[in-house]
Amino acid sequence: MKLIIGNKNYSSWSIRPWLVLTHFAIPFDEQVVMLSGEGWRENLRKVSPSGKVPVLIDGDVVVYETIAIIEYLAERFPHKKIWPADRKQRAVARSAAAEMHAGFSSLRNLAPVNLKASYPNRIDLDAVAGDLKRVEHLWGDLLQKSGGPYLFEQFSAADAMFAPLASRIRTYELPTSDVAAEYVEAIYALPAFQQLLADARKETWVVQRDEIDYAQGLKPVTDFS
Ligand SMILES: N[C@@H](CCC(=O)N[C@@H](CS)C(=O)NCC(=O)O)C(=O)O
């Protein structure tokens, strides 16, 4: 089984199935494709039907789109309990994951994932206030019911879906409720996330459009085709 990812420092969607595979100890190979530099889009299209990562290859099955990959893994490895075991809990977890997939566009657009960076006081808080309020409410509600530290009884695909958002809160030091801050801590404390962070720190390349100076137009983008 092979997971094709962009990178670990910036590629928010790649991080999610990588965390699922790693946390649940599912053996896999990984292939990194560049998301910047000359010809990167053409190279990406050679390995991905949608021209985006992540992509999971399992024999002759090619699965793309983060949610579809996670669902495939959950079906392929049912004993791992990638989603909560309880049907009602599973429905709520899938709702939260789908909301993450489709929503939180202000945070996603204005605060690019950049695991190894620290950029306090760079994000317009008014612009992301709605997303922060919603995620605090959602996490708060789920954590109250689960008793923490994860959104459901055990670490699940829902947590993997929100891990990149948690990293945005950390990278840009966004103000949150204590409960949300504790949840961010819990994500960072997860061994699989620590592994991700260590790997991200080893990556040497820079994806300019995901660096805040470029994203905010303070520096011209030079290698973004
Ligand atoms: N909806 C897709 C989004 C995937 C996505 O946008 N991936 C980014 C990297 S994090 C990408 O491949 N970008 C290349 C591009 O947009 O051309 C998913 O859930 O997997």
The ligand as a Gaussian input file, in Angstrom:
#p B3LYP/6-31G(d) Opt

LIG

0 1
 N      -10.307000      17.777000      -1.793000
 C       -8.965000      17.257000      -1.859000
 C       -7.995000      18.413000      -1.687000
 C       -6.587000      17.990000      -1.984000
 C       -5.652000      19.173000      -2.173000
 O       -6.085000      20.328000      -2.437000
 N       -4.350000      18.900000      -2.072000
 C       -3.356000      19.908000      -2.311000
 C       -2.151000      19.684000      -1.414000
 S       -2.554000      19.855000       0.278000
 C       -2.881000      19.777000      -3.735000
 O       -2.718000      18.685000      -4.232000
 N       -2.677000      20.908000      -4.413000
 C       -2.237000      20.926000      -5.753000
 C       -3.120000      21.762000      -6.612000
 O       -4.078000      22.343000      -6.099000
 O       -2.866000      21.827000      -7.813000
 C       -8.771000      16.199000      -0.769000
 O       -9.549000      16.197000       0.180000
 O       -7.881000      15.347000      -0.863000

